[in-house]
């Protein structure tokens, strides 16, 4: 597992919490920040997946 995958998952989780808090409190800005964090986390996880796949392909 690549560090980008772990960091991306953490950003995704943080974004989910922010988004839920924003919805619960009616804070549209916090909700939008949560959505942005989730998106950034998903992108970072995807980058980590690509790096991991490339490393595995080079080993074989």
Buried (B, 14 or more C-beta within 10 A) or exposed (E): EBEBBEBBBBBBEBBBEBBEBBEEEEBEEBBEBBBBBBEBBBBBBEBBBEBBEEEEEEEE
